[in-house]
Every structure is written in structure tokens, then in C-alpha cells.
């Protein structure tokens, strides 16, 4: 018997008769943990949240919360009896109530429960919405409406909080601050949370675990570090778009060879027989800049990211190879210049397919 706080076991998530995501299993071990589900638009992430909340029935598998069966082929606990709060991506505020009243509706809904309430003033401050409390939904921006909806969901402490793209409309200037404050609130109140997002940076920051949903399947469910550095499929690599796959041949238990980069050493995540032809994942952080190196490639693009540059180099085989460089490096290379790659090349975790 599972001791996890929350379990999804072999569930098909559907809308009507159309299956959106098949045979999904994942769990949240302890109360207060946050997990994030990542995937492209329309893949079924919102359907998963709606099913967990009880708004959609399931015809296969089980959903359990704190030892209680919520959903199965034969059982569906009504949404109002689940103590689960779902905050939708779209504006779900009541148009005839001002912001303050909309937020306090959450508290009124659960006033008879023995629920620990978050401090109202602290919540308003953390989400930076004190200046709009007397305004109505049509008078505020989409980003402000998202934060109000989030406040309404947080005003009580549900057993499970479901957030559908909670910060997708928040201005970039506010987003990092709101992410930081949201993480603090969830941690302080030990609110178990599932966040759906298409933003991998957000998922890696907020989630203790991340699930990647592609082609109707949960492809990987793991620590953010492992999802990024140890992706388990080419599909996950392509979705995260944080590197390239180049052809290589395994030459020893700790090395391989690529026609552009030469010998690469390191530790294989998955062993391959010597002589195997593989696709090697090269991420921007794997290679290092060195103007004195005899391995030089042409710069075809340069992206400035504030703290760093990502240079795209054209190899003799025409492969486009990304390289990370701190923004304070002395020599900033221009397009068409030659860029040196440090040798010998060593990658701590060699990921191949």
C-alpha cells in the first residue's frame, strides 16, 4: 500500500471520449511538495488538472489523495468534497465583485473547515496587488487577474492546489519576484501543489519534480536537474531545446569521437558497446571558449542573455553547435569570426541515444 500523499496510477485522462494523455502514473511523496507538468499547448495538461479536481471523470486507473480514493472507473468524488483548489489560466473572476471580494470568496467558501488561513495582508503584499483591491475584473490587466485568482486559491490551505499556467500573463519585470514569493508561500504553508506550465525555467525553479508530457504520454518524471542534464529520450531533448544531437562513435567505455569536435571523454549515463554509432547530446555548457585552441569554428549567431552569451558555431559538417560564455569574457566574438573551443573536451555526463 502506498504511503505517498498523492498518487496517480495508470490513468487515462480524457475529454468526452477522446483520450488526451494515456496511462499516466506519478506521485507526490510528502505533503507540501510542488511538482510541475511541462508540455506544449493542447497536449492535455489542463485536462489532467480538471480530472484531479473532479471536473472530468476517468475511465481507467485511480487518483488518490492522502490515502483517500478520489477517482476511478467506478468512483468520482464530487469537486466540492475534495478540498482541492484549481486556479485556471483564463480569467475566472466574478465580474460583479471587486478584487477584494473575489479574493475573500475563497475564505468564505471554506469558513466551516478547520483550515489554516494565510494572513490576508501578507498575501496581498507578496502578490503585489494591494493597489487594485477596489477595482473590478474589467479594470485590471490579464496579469493582475492571474495574481488575484492565485490569491483566491491560496487564501485557504487546500489539501491540494492546482495551478494552470499561473503566471503566463504576468509581466516579465514582475515574474521572478512573484515566482519567488509564490514558492515562499507554498513552502511556509506546506501546500501540496501541481503547476502546469510551458515555461521550463519556471518549472525547474518551482518544482521538486518535473513531468514532461509529449505525444499523449508522460515521457519523464524526475528531478529538474535530471530532466535537464539527463533527458531520457530524443523527444524530451527536442522539447527542451537546450542543445543539439550530433553523430558520434563510441571508442571506449569513457570516450567517443565526432568528426567536428574530435575525441570527447566522460562518463556515459547509459553504456554502449565500443563501435556503436550514437547521437550525442551537446548542451551549451558542455563546451568551453579558448581563443588559443586549434579547434576553431565560425560564429553564425550570438544571443545575449544578460549574464551570458550563447554563441552558435558552424562546424565543418555544417552542424550548428551552441556554446555558453559568461558575458564578462574579454573578447566578444562577432558574426563570421572564428571562435576557439577548448581541448581536450570532457563532459561529466555523456548522454547518447
C-alpha positions as CSV (number, residue, x, y, z in Angstrom):
1,X,0.0,0.0,0.0
2,X,1.3,3.4,-1.0
3,X,2.3,5.9,1.7
4,X,2.5,8.8,-0.8
5,X,0.5,11.9,-0.1
6,X,-0.9,11.9,-3.7
7,X,-1.0,9.2,-6.3
8,X,-2.0,8.9,-10.0
9,X,-1.9,5.3,-11.0
10,X,-2.3,4.2,-14.7
11,X,-4.8,6.9,-15.5
12,X,-6.1,7.7,-19.0
13,X,-7.1,11.4,-19.0
14,X,-9.9,12.2,-21.4
15,X,-12.3,14.8,-22.5
16,X,-15.5,13.1,-23.6
17,X,-14.4,10.0,-25.5
18,X,-11.1,11.5,-26.6
19,X,-8.0,10.4,-24.7
20,X,-5.6,13.3,-24.2
21,X,-2.9,11.6,-22.1
22,X,-2.6,7.8,-21.8
23,X,-1.6,5.5,-18.9
24,X,-0.2,8.2,-16.6
25,X,1.4,7.4,-13.3
26,X,3.2,9.7,-10.9
27,X,3.2,10.5,-7.2
28,X,3.9,13.2,-4.6
29,X,5.6,11.6,-1.7
30,X,5.1,14.3,1.0
31,X,2.6,17.0,1.9
32,X,3.8,20.4,0.9
33,X,5.8,19.4,-2.2
34,X,5.4,21.1,-5.5
35,X,5.6,19.4,-8.9
36,X,5.4,20.9,-12.3
37,X,4.0,19.4,-15.5
38,X,5.5,20.7,-18.7
39,X,4.4,20.3,-22.3
40,X,3.2,22.1,-25.4
41,X,-0.2,23.7,-25.8
42,X,-3.1,21.4,-26.3
43,X,-1.3,18.3,-25.1
44,X,-3.7,17.6,-22.2
45,X,-2.1,19.4,-19.2
46,X,-5.3,21.2,-18.3
47,X,-7.3,18.0,-18.7
48,X,-5.1,16.4,-16.1
49,X,-5.8,19.2,-13.6
50,X,-9.6,19.2,-14.3
51,X,-9.7,15.4,-13.7
52,X,-7.7,15.7,-10.5
53,X,-10.2,18.4,-9.4
54,X,-13.1,16.1,-10.2
55,X,-14.4,18.2,-13.1
56,X,-13.7,15.4,-15.6
57,X,-14.3,11.7,-14.9
58,X,-11.7,9.0,-15.6
59,X,-12.4,5.6,-17.1
60,X,-9.2,3.9,-16.2
61,X,-6.8,4.0,-13.3
62,X,-7.0,5.7,-9.9
63,X,-6.4,9.0,-8.3
64,X,-5.8,9.1,-4.5
65,X,-5.1,12.0,-2.1
66,X,-3.9,11.5,1.4
67,X,-5.0,7.8,1.4
68,X,-8.5,8.6,0.0
69,X,-9.7,7.4,-3.4
70,X,-11.0,10.3,-5.3
71,X,-11.4,8.9,-8.8
72,X,-11.6,5.5,-10.5
73,X,-13.6,3.8,-13.2
74,X,-16.4,3.3,-10.6
75,X,-16.0,6.2,-8.2
76,X,-15.9,10.0,-8.6
77,X,-15.9,12.2,-5.5
78,X,-17.6,15.5,-6.3
79,X,-15.3,18.5,-6.7
80,X,-16.8,20.3,-3.7
81,X,-15.9,17.3,-1.5
82,X,-12.2,17.1,-2.4
83,X,-10.8,20.2,-0.8
84,X,-8.8,20.8,-3.9
85,X,-8.4,24.4,-5.3
86,X,-8.0,24.9,-9.0
87,X,-6.8,28.2,-10.5
88,X,-7.5,28.4,-14.2
89,X,-5.2,30.1,-16.7
90,X,-8.1,32.2,-18.1
91,X,-9.8,34.9,-16.0
92,X,-12.3,33.1,-13.7
93,X,-13.1,36.1,-11.5
94,X,-16.6,37.2,-10.8
95,X,-17.2,40.4,-12.8
96,X,-19.7,41.9,-10.4
97,X,-17.3,41.7,-7.4
98,X,-14.3,43.9,-6.9
99,X,-10.8,42.3,-6.4
100,X,-11.0,42.2,-2.6
101,X,-14.4,40.5,-2.6
102,X,-13.2,38.0,-5.2
103,X,-10.3,37.0,-3.0
104,X,-12.4,36.8,0.2
105,X,-14.8,34.4,-1.6
106,X,-12.2,31.7,-1.1
107,X,-12.2,32.2,2.6
108,X,-16.0,32.3,2.8
109,X,-16.2,29.0,0.9
110,X,-14.1,27.2,3.5
111,X,-15.1,29.1,6.6
112,X,-16.6,26.0,8.2
113,X,-13.5,23.9,7.6
114,X,-10.8,23.5,10.2
115,X,-8.4,25.2,7.8
116,X,-5.3,27.3,8.5
117,X,-5.8,30.7,6.9
118,X,-2.9,32.5,5.3
119,X,-2.6,36.1,6.5
120,X,-4.6,38.2,4.1
121,X,-2.4,41.3,4.2
122,X,0.7,39.3,3.7
123,X,-0.8,37.5,0.7
124,X,-1.8,40.8,-0.9
125,X,1.7,42.2,-0.3
126,X,3.5,39.1,-1.6
127,X,1.5,39.1,-4.8
128,X,1.8,42.9,-5.3
129,X,-1.9,43.5,-5.7
130,X,-2.7,46.0,-2.9
131,X,-3.2,48.9,-5.3
132,X,-6.1,47.1,-7.2
133,X,-8.2,45.8,-4.3
134,X,-11.1,48.1,-5.1
135,X,-11.1,47.6,-8.8
136,X,-13.3,45.3,-10.8
137,X,-12.0,42.5,-13.1
138,X,-12.6,44.5,-16.3
139,X,-10.5,47.3,-14.9
140,X,-7.3,45.2,-14.3
141,X,-4.8,43.6,-16.7
142,X,-4.6,39.9,-17.5
143,X,-1.5,39.5,-15.4
144,X,-3.2,41.2,-12.4
145,X,-6.2,39.0,-12.8
146,X,-4.0,35.9,-12.7
147,X,-2.5,37.1,-9.4
148,X,-5.9,37.8,-8.0
149,X,-7.1,34.3,-9.0
150,X,-4.0,32.9,-7.3
151,X,-4.7,34.9,-4.1
152,X,-8.2,33.5,-4.1
153,X,-6.9,29.9,-4.4
154,X,-4.3,30.5,-1.6
155,X,-6.5,32.3,0.9
156,X,-7.2,28.9,2.5
157,X,-4.9,26.0,2.7
158,X,-6.4,23.3,0.4
159,X,-5.2,19.7,0.6
160,X,-4.1,20.1,-3.0
161,X,-3.6,23.3,-5.1
162,X,-3.8,23.0,-8.9
163,X,-2.4,26.0,-10.9
164,X,-2.9,26.2,-14.7
165,X,-0.2,28.4,-16.2
166,X,-0.5,30.7,-13.1
167,X,2.0,33.4,-14.3
168,X,1.7,33.2,-18.1
169,X,0.2,36.8,-18.3
170,X,2.4,38.3,-15.6
171,X,4.9,41.0,-16.9
172,X,8.4,39.8,-17.1
173,X,9.5,42.5,-14.7
174,X,7.3,41.0,-12.0
175,X,7.5,37.4,-12.9
176,X,10.7,36.4,-11.0
177,X,9.6,38.3,-7.9
178,X,6.1,36.6,-8.0
179,X,7.7,33.2,-8.6
180,X,9.9,33.7,-5.5
181,X,7.0,34.9,-3.4
182,X,4.8,32.0,-4.6
183,X,7.5,29.5,-3.7
184,X,7.8,31.0,-0.2
185,X,4.0,30.9,0.4
186,X,3.7,27.3,-0.7
187,X,6.7,26.3,1.4
188,X,5.6,28.2,4.5
189,X,2.1,26.8,4.4
190,X,3.1,23.4,3.2
191,X,0.6,23.5,0.4
192,X,0.9,20.5,-1.9
193,X,0.8,21.9,-5.4
194,X,0.7,20.8,-9.0
195,X,1.6,23.5,-11.5
196,X,1.0,23.2,-15.3
197,X,3.3,25.4,-17.4
198,X,5.0,25.6,-20.8
199,X,8.0,27.5,-19.2
200,X,10.8,25.2,-18.3
201,X,12.7,27.9,-16.3
202,X,9.6,28.3,-14.2
203,X,9.1,24.5,-13.8
204,X,12.8,24.0,-12.8
205,X,12.6,26.7,-10.2
206,X,9.2,25.9,-8.6
207,X,9.1,22.1,-8.8
208,X,10.8,19.5,-6.8
209,X,9.8,17.1,-9.6
210,X,9.0,17.9,-13.2
211,X,6.9,15.8,-15.6
212,X,7.3,16.1,-19.4
213,X,4.1,15.4,-21.4
214,X,4.6,14.7,-25.1
215,X,2.6,12.8,-27.7
216,X,-0.1,11.7,-25.3
217,X,2.4,10.3,-22.8
218,X,4.2,11.3,-19.6
219,X,7.7,10.9,-21.0
220,X,9.8,11.7,-18.0
221,X,9.1,12.4,-14.3
222,X,12.2,13.3,-12.4
223,X,14.2,16.0,-10.5
224,X,14.6,19.2,-12.6
225,X,18.3,18.6,-12.7
226,X,17.9,15.1,-14.2
227,X,15.2,16.3,-16.7
228,X,17.6,19.0,-18.0
229,X,21.0,17.2,-17.8
230,X,19.8,13.5,-18.2
231,X,16.9,13.6,-20.6
232,X,15.6,10.0,-21.2
233,X,14.6,10.4,-24.8
234,X,15.2,12.4,-28.0
235,X,11.6,13.7,-27.7
236,X,12.5,15.4,-24.3
237,X,15.7,16.8,-25.8
238,X,13.8,18.3,-28.7
239,X,11.1,19.7,-26.4
240,X,13.5,21.4,-24.0
241,X,15.5,22.8,-27.0
242,X,18.7,23.3,-24.8
243,X,21.2,21.6,-27.0
244,X,21.8,19.6,-30.2
245,X,22.3,16.0,-31.1
246,X,25.4,15.2,-33.2
247,X,26.6,11.9,-34.6
248,X,29.4,10.1,-32.8
249,X,31.1,6.7,-32.5
250,X,31.9,5.1,-29.1
251,X,35.6,4.4,-28.9
252,X,36.0,3.2,-25.3
253,X,33.9,2.9,-22.1
254,X,34.7,6.5,-21.4
255,X,35.2,8.2,-24.8
256,X,33.7,8.8,-28.2
257,X,34.6,10.5,-31.4
258,X,32.9,13.2,-33.5
259,X,34.1,14.4,-36.9
260,X,33.9,18.1,-35.9
261,X,34.9,18.0,-32.2
262,X,37.3,15.1,-32.2
263,X,37.7,13.0,-29.0
264,X,35.3,13.6,-26.2
265,X,35.8,11.9,-22.8
266,X,33.5,11.5,-19.8
267,X,31.1,9.2,-18.1
268,X,28.3,7.6,-20.1
269,X,24.9,7.7,-18.5
270,X,24.0,4.6,-20.4
271,X,26.7,2.2,-21.6
272,X,27.1,1.4,-25.3
273,X,29.3,-1.2,-27.0
274,X,32.5,0.0,-28.4
275,X,32.0,0.9,-32.1
276,X,28.4,1.9,-31.6
277,X,27.2,4.8,-33.7
278,X,25.1,7.2,-31.5
279,X,23.6,10.6,-31.3
280,X,25.4,12.6,-28.7
281,X,23.7,15.4,-26.8
282,X,25.8,18.6,-26.7
283,X,24.4,21.3,-24.4
284,X,25.8,24.9,-24.4
285,X,27.5,24.4,-21.0
286,X,29.4,21.3,-22.3
287,X,31.9,23.2,-24.4
288,X,34.3,26.0,-23.3
289,X,35.7,29.0,-25.1
290,X,39.5,29.2,-25.7
291,X,41.0,31.5,-28.3
292,X,44.3,29.7,-28.1
293,X,42.8,26.4,-29.2
294,X,43.5,24.9,-32.6
295,X,39.8,23.8,-32.8
296,X,38.0,26.8,-34.3
297,X,34.6,27.3,-35.8
298,X,32.7,30.2,-37.4
299,X,30.3,32.3,-35.4
300,X,26.9,32.4,-37.1
301,X,24.8,33.7,-34.2
302,X,25.2,35.3,-30.8
303,X,22.4,35.7,-28.2
304,X,22.9,38.0,-25.3
305,X,21.1,36.7,-22.1
306,X,22.4,39.3,-19.6
307,X,24.6,37.1,-17.5
308,X,25.8,35.1,-20.6
309,X,26.1,34.8,-24.3
310,X,25.1,31.7,-26.3
311,X,27.2,31.5,-29.4
312,X,26.1,29.3,-32.3
313,X,29.1,27.9,-34.2
314,X,29.1,26.4,-37.7
315,X,31.1,23.2,-37.8
316,X,32.8,21.9,-41.0
317,X,30.0,19.3,-41.3
318,X,27.5,22.3,-41.2
319,X,26.3,21.2,-37.7
320,X,25.2,24.2,-35.6
321,X,26.8,23.9,-32.1
322,X,25.8,26.1,-29.2
323,X,28.4,27.3,-26.6
324,X,27.8,29.1,-23.4
325,X,30.1,32.0,-22.4
326,X,29.9,34.3,-19.4
327,X,29.1,37.9,-20.5
328,X,32.2,39.3,-18.9
329,X,34.6,37.3,-21.1
330,X,37.2,39.7,-22.6
331,X,36.8,39.0,-26.3
332,X,33.2,39.2,-27.6
333,X,33.2,37.5,-31.0
334,X,31.2,38.9,-33.9
335,X,29.3,37.1,-36.6
336,X,31.7,35.4,-39.1
337,X,34.6,35.5,-36.7
338,X,36.5,32.3,-35.6
339,X,35.7,31.0,-32.1
340,X,38.1,28.6,-30.3
341,X,36.8,25.6,-28.4
342,X,38.9,24.3,-25.5
343,X,40.6,21.0,-25.8
344,X,40.6,18.3,-24.5
345,X,36.8,18.1,-24.4
346,X,35.5,16.4,-21.3
347,X,31.7,16.1,-20.5
348,X,30.9,14.8,-17.0
349,X,27.6,13.2,-18.1
350,X,27.6,11.8,-21.6
351,X,24.1,11.4,-22.8
352,X,23.6,9.4,-26.0
353,X,20.7,7.9,-27.9
